[in-house]
Amino acid sequence: MKGRKQAQVESVLKELGMEALEERLQSAAALPARPAYRLTSLIAESAPRGKAVLVWEVVRPGPASSPADLARLARQYVSLGADALAVRTDAADSPSALADLWAVTQAVKVPVLARDWVIHPLQVVDAKEAGAAGVLGVIHQDAPVEVVNAQEMDSLSRAGVAFFGINLSIGLSLPISGFAEDVAHGLLGRLPFGAVSLVGVKTIDEARTARQSGADALLIKQELIAAHSDAAAAKEAASNPFAMSGLRRLTEELQYVTSGDE
C-alpha cells in the first residue's frame, strides 16, 4: 500500500512540476479551510446529549459507478441517520476520487471527510478544494491522526494533537478473551483532556465496545455496511417476510448500542 501510494503521488508531482506545486501550496495556505460543516463541531454539540457521532464510509458500489451514483448513495446514508460521511479517495477505490469527493460534499449538508493514505501536502490541498471538512493527519481541517498503541498516542499528545483516530479492529480480531475491551479502555482512557476520538468499527460489537469505552465518534466501515446491504437483507427476507431494510436496521442497531441506554 505505502509503495503504491508513494509511486502514485510522485507521478502526480512530476506531472505538476515544482513551480506549479509551490504555487498551489502557497495559495492553499493563504486561504484557510472553512468547510460549512465541521466534524469536531458536531462532536462538541453531540457530547452533552450523550450521543456518539456516526460517520458512514462511502465507497463506489461498483466499477461502473459514477460520482452522481456516489452522491445518491451519500444522500441515502444521511436520510437513514448518518451524522457525517467519509469518502474513500484512494486511486484503488475510484478512478476519479476527487470528483467523487466533490459530488458528495455538494450533495449533503453534513461533514464529509476524505479517507486516504496522506503522505504529501498536495493531497490535503486536493481534499480541501473538493470541499472536504477534513482528512487524516493534517492541520487546519478536522484531522484525526490514527494511533494503534499508547506510545503513539502519548507522543502525539505531547506534539499537540487533539483529535485521534483509533482502529480497534486490529485488537478486536485477536482471539484473546477481554483483549478488545483492554485495547478500547487503554487507548481511549489515555486521551488528553479536551481531546476527541474517532474509532473505526466493522461490527456492531465493535461499535458497542468502542462507545462503552468512551469513543466520541464511530467510523462505520464498508464491511459493516455491506453486511447489512439490501442484497444481504433480501436473502434474509426470503425466510423472514417481516425483516426490515438492511441499512435501516443497521442504523437502528447502531443508534441503540451507542445511545448509552443499552
N, C-alpha and C positions, 0 to 999 in steps of 0.2 A: 504493500500500500504506500509506504513512505517513498520508495524509489519511484513508483509510478507517478505519484503526485508531484514529486520534485521535478521529474522529467517534463511533466505537463506544464508546470509553472515556468520552468526555464524556457520552454518553447514559446510561450506567450511573451515573456520578457524579451527574448531575442527578436521576435517579430515587431514588438513595440519600439524597441530602441531606448537607449539610456536617456536621451534628451526628452522624449515624449513621456517616459516613465516619471522622470523628475517633475515634469510639468503637471502630470495628473496627481502625484502625491502632494505637491505644494497646493494645488487647487483644492484638494480634499481637506487638507489641514486648515486652509483659510475659511472653510465653510463647515463649522461644527455640525455633527449629526443631530438632527432634531426630528426624529420619527414621531408621527402623530400618536402612536400607541407604544407605550414602554412596558416591558415585562416587569422590570423592577417596581414601577409604579403600581402595576396591577397586583403584584405580590404584597406590597405595602398596604393596599386597600383591602385585600382579602384576609390578611393575617388576623386582624381584630375579630373577624367573624368566624375564625377557626376553620377556614376553608383553604384547601390546597389548590393551587392553580394547575390546571390540566393543559399541558402543551402537547398537541397531537402532531405526530410526524406525518408529513405529506410526501408521498412518493408517486411517481407516474404509474398509473395502473398497468400499462403495457408499453412495449417498444414503439408502437404506432401512435401513442398518446401525444397530444399537443398541449401547449401552455393553457389553452382555453379549457381543455379537459381537466387539467390540474386546478384551475380556478374554480370550476364547478365542484370538484371534489372538496376543495377548501371550504366553499360555501356550505356544503353538506355537513362537514365536520363541525363548523361553527353553529349551524342550526341544531345540531344534536347536543351541543353543550361544550364544545372545545373553547377554552378561555384564550388560547394562543396557538400558534402553529409553528412548526419547524420544517422548512423545505430543504430537502437534500439537494445540494448544488455541486456535488462531485460529478465529473465527466462520466464516470461509470454508471451513474444513475440517470443521466439525461444528456442528450446531445446539445441541448440548448438550455442549460440550467439557469442562467441569468434571466432568460426570457420567462422561464417558469416562475422564478422568484418574483419578477416584476408583475406577472399576471396575478399571482396570489396576493401580493401586497395591495394591488388595486381592487381586488375582488372582495376583500373582507375588512372589517373595522375592528381588528384585534391585533395584538403584537405578532409580528412574523419574524422568525429567526432564520438565518442561513446556516445550515448544518453541513460542515465540510472539514477537511483537514487543512487548517490555515497555517501556512508556512511563510507567507510573504505579505507585506502591507498592501500590495496591489489587490489581493483577494478581498481585503477589508473595504477598499475603495469601491470595488465592483459591487459588493453586497450593499454598501451604503447607497450607491447611485441607483440600485434596483429597489430601494425603499425599505430594506430590512431594518428592523428595530435592533438587531444585534447579531453577532456571530460568536463563535467560540474563541476565547482567549485574547480579546483586544480591548483597547481603551476608547472611551468616548461614546461607545454604544453599549447596550446591555451585553455583558461579556462573561458568561460563566466559564471559568477555567477548570477543565477536568482534572480531578485528582483520583488516585487509586490507593493511596496509603497515607498514614498520618504524617510521615516525613515531608511529603509533598505539600500537604495542607499547611503544616507549620511554617515551611519555608516561604510559601506564597503569602501566608498571613503576615509574616514579617515584611514582605515586599509591598504590602498594602492592598492585596486582593481582597475584595469583599463579596464576590459572587462566585460560588463554587458549583461545578458540575460533578456529580458523583455517579459512577457506573457500578451499581450494585450487582449486575448480572455476573460479574467475574466471581465475586464471593458467593453469590447465591447458587451458582452452578456446582459448587463443591459439595460432595456427599458427606458432609460433616455436621452432625446434629448441633444446632444452635449457632453455626458459623455465620449464617446470613444475618441473624439478629445482632451478633457481635460486631460485624462489619458496619451495619447500619448505625448502631448506637455509638460505636467507636469514632467513626468519621463525623457523623452529624453532631455528636456530642462535643467535638473539638472545634466547632465553628467559632471564630472570634465574635465578640459582642457586636451586634449590628449587621453581621454578615447574613446572606441568604443562600439557599441551596436549591439546585435543580437536579433531580435524580432520575436517571433513565431506567425504565422498567419494561419487562417483556411479558409479565404475567400479572394476574390480579393479586396473587400472593405477594409478589414483589412490591406492588403498589401499596398493599396493606402494611407490609413491614416498613417500607420507607416512610410512609406517613406517620405510623405509630412511633417512629424513631425521630420525628421532627422535621421531615422534609417540607420545604415551603412550596415547591412546585415539582410536578412529575412530568417527565418527557415520556409520553405514551408511544412506544416504539412500534414500527411497522409490523413486527412479529405478532404483537398483541392485537393490533387492528385486523391483520389478515386472518387471525384465528376466529374472529367474530364477523368476518365479512359476509356479504349477502350470499355468497356461494356456500360458505360453511353453514349459514343459517338455513339455507334451502335444504341441505342434506338432513338437518335436524327436523325441519318442518315436515319432511316426508313421513316421519314416525310420530311427530307431535304437532298436530294441526293448530295448537294453541301457542306455539313458540313465537315470540315476538321477533322483530327485525334484529339481526345480529348486532349491528352497530348501536342501535338504540338500547339493547340490553347491556352492551358493554358500557355505555355511558352511565346507565343506572347503577351498575355494579361498581364502577369507579367512584361515582358520587357517594355511594353507600360506604365503601371501605375507607374513603378519605374524609368522611364528614366528622369523625371523632365521636359519633354516637353509636358506633357499632357495638 
